[in-house]
Amino acid sequence: MALSDLQSNGIYVILFLRDDQPDPDNFHWGLYHHHNADSGGWKYHIKGRTGYWHADHGHTKGVFKSFLLIGLFHICTIPPGWEAHVDAVMRQYDGVLNNNPATSCSAWLFWVLAQLQKPVNGYRILSADLGYLEREIKDFGNMHSRSAVANNQPRPIGRSVYAG
């Protein structure tokens, strides 16, 4: 796939293999905010382990070249002008990642998604049932994890029923 196959201003969950013998529902989770095909977008995720988590966010034009990538799953699209707000939401837990023993990459992701559900000036960025969305994403990851182990290309792009 190419960046041109992604929705401009789309928010995607990105899933990664944890090892070459994938267990069902066991992934490394992150978020990707795609700007456009020319500039790429921002990859957001946390890395580490209990007590030693750190944020690893950065701009990329190579999201499809990410190591151990399973695929991208489109969850919503934001209107122009909301980029700074979304960036602030994605980073809001960066300084407190090690304050909560329940922190994990998936817990962080769903904390962020819960914040994107909150209305701002009457607009809600993400209108999704998070439990249903989690199951959709896990099913997508389970379906494509074996092809990721085999390094089959191109990597798939999924789409939530909530993405519109």
C-alpha positions as CSV (number, residue, x, y, z in Angstrom):
1,M,0.0,0.0,0.0
2,A,1.0,3.6,-0.4
3,L,0.4,6.8,1.6
4,S,-2.1,7.8,-1.1
5,D,-4.3,4.8,-0.1
6,L,-4.9,6.4,3.3
7,Q,-7.6,9.0,4.2
8,S,-6.2,12.5,4.6
9,N,-6.5,13.5,8.2
10,G,-7.4,9.9,9.1
11,I,-6.7,8.4,12.5
12,Y,-5.5,4.8,12.3
13,V,-4.7,2.2,14.9
14,I,-1.5,0.5,13.9
15,L,-0.8,-3.0,15.0
16,F,2.5,-4.8,15.3
17,L,3.6,-8.4,15.9
18,R,5.1,-9.2,19.2
19,D,6.9,-12.3,17.9
20,D,6.9,-14.7,15.0
21,Q,4.5,-17.1,16.7
22,P,1.6,-14.6,17.2
23,D,-0.9,-15.3,20.0
24,P,-4.5,-14.3,19.3
25,D,-5.3,-10.7,20.5
26,N,-1.6,-10.1,21.5
27,F,-0.2,-7.1,19.6
28,H,1.8,-4.0,20.1
29,W,-0.6,-1.0,19.6
30,G,0.0,2.5,18.3
31,L,-1.8,5.3,16.6
32,Y,-1.1,7.1,13.3
33,H,-2.5,10.4,12.2
34,H,-2.2,10.6,8.5
35,H,-1.9,14.1,7.1
36,N,-1.6,13.5,3.3
37,A,0.3,11.5,0.8
38,D,3.0,14.1,0.3
39,S,3.8,14.8,4.0
40,G,3.0,11.5,5.7
41,G,1.8,11.8,9.3
42,W,2.6,11.3,12.9
43,K,3.1,7.9,14.6
44,Y,2.2,7.8,18.3
45,H,3.0,4.9,20.6
46,I,4.7,4.0,23.9
47,K,7.4,1.5,24.5
48,G,8.9,-0.2,27.5
49,R,7.6,-2.3,30.4
50,T,6.0,-1.8,33.8
51,G,7.6,1.2,35.5
52,Y,9.8,2.0,32.4
53,W,7.4,3.3,29.8
54,H,8.4,6.2,27.5
55,A,6.6,7.9,24.6
56,D,7.9,7.4,21.1
57,H,6.1,9.8,18.9
58,G,7.4,11.2,15.6
59,H,6.7,12.2,12.1
60,T,7.0,9.6,9.4
61,K,6.5,9.1,5.7
62,G,7.3,5.4,6.1
63,V,4.5,4.0,8.2
64,F,4.2,1.0,5.9
65,K,7.9,0.3,6.4
66,S,7.5,0.0,10.2
67,F,9.2,-3.1,11.6
68,L,6.8,-6.0,12.5
69,L,3.8,-4.0,11.1
70,I,0.6,-6.1,10.7
71,G,-1.5,-3.3,9.3
72,L,-3.4,0.0,9.8
73,F,-7.0,0.2,10.9
74,H,-8.9,3.4,10.1
75,I,-11.1,4.5,13.1
76,C,-12.0,8.1,12.3
77,T,-11.2,11.2,10.2
78,I,-10.8,14.7,11.7
79,P,-11.8,17.9,10.0
80,P,-9.1,20.4,9.1
81,G,-8.1,22.7,11.9
82,W,-8.2,19.9,14.6
83,E,-4.6,18.7,14.1
84,A,-3.2,20.6,17.1
85,H,-5.9,19.4,19.4
86,V,-5.4,15.8,18.3
87,D,-1.6,16.1,18.8
88,A,-2.2,17.4,22.3
89,V,-4.6,14.5,23.2
90,M,-2.1,12.0,21.8
91,R,0.7,13.4,24.1
92,Q,-1.4,14.1,27.2
93,Y,-0.2,11.0,29.1
94,D,3.5,11.3,28.2
95,G,4.6,12.7,31.5
96,V,2.7,10.2,33.7
97,L,3.1,6.9,31.9
98,N,4.9,5.3,34.9
99,N,2.4,6.5,37.5
100,N,-0.1,3.8,36.7
101,P,0.9,0.1,37.1
102,A,-1.9,-0.7,34.5
103,T,0.0,1.1,31.8
104,S,0.6,-0.9,28.6
105,C,0.6,0.1,24.9
106,S,-3.0,-1.0,24.5
107,A,-4.2,0.7,27.8
108,W,-2.5,3.9,26.7
109,L,-4.2,3.7,23.3
110,F,-7.6,3.3,24.8
111,W,-7.0,6.1,27.3
112,V,-6.3,8.4,24.3
113,L,-9.3,7.1,22.4
114,A,-11.5,7.8,25.4
115,Q,-10.2,11.4,25.3
116,L,-11.0,11.7,21.6
117,Q,-14.6,10.7,22.4
118,K,-15.1,13.7,24.6
119,P,-17.0,16.6,22.9
120,V,-15.0,19.8,22.3
121,N,-17.1,22.8,21.2
122,G,-19.9,20.5,20.4
123,Y,-17.8,18.2,18.1
124,R,-16.8,14.7,19.0
125,I,-13.7,13.3,17.1
126,L,-14.4,9.7,17.8
127,S,-17.9,8.3,18.1
128,A,-17.4,4.6,18.8
129,D,-18.2,2.0,21.4
130,L,-14.6,1.3,22.6
131,G,-15.4,-2.3,23.5
132,Y,-16.7,-3.0,20.0
133,L,-13.9,-1.0,18.4
134,E,-11.3,-3.1,20.3
135,R,-12.9,-6.3,19.1
136,E,-12.9,-5.0,15.5
137,I,-9.2,-4.1,15.7
138,K,-8.2,-7.4,17.4
139,D,-10.2,-9.4,14.7
140,F,-8.4,-7.4,12.0
141,G,-5.0,-8.1,13.7
142,N,-5.7,-11.8,14.1
143,M,-6.8,-12.2,10.5
144,H,-3.6,-10.6,9.2
145,S,-0.9,-11.6,11.7
146,R,0.2,-14.7,9.8
147,S,0.7,-12.8,6.6
148,A,2.8,-10.2,8.6
149,V,5.0,-13.1,9.9
150,A,5.5,-14.2,6.3
151,N,6.2,-10.5,5.4
152,N,3.6,-10.5,2.7
153,Q,3.1,-7.2,1.0
154,P,1.3,-4.9,0.8
155,R,0.2,-4.6,4.4
156,P,-3.6,-4.3,4.8
157,I,-5.7,-1.3,5.6
158,G,-8.8,-2.0,7.6
159,R,-11.7,0.3,8.3
160,S,-14.0,0.4,11.4
161,V,-17.7,0.6,11.0
162,Y,-17.4,3.8,13.0
163,A,-15.0,5.4,10.5
164,G,-18.0,6.5,8.3
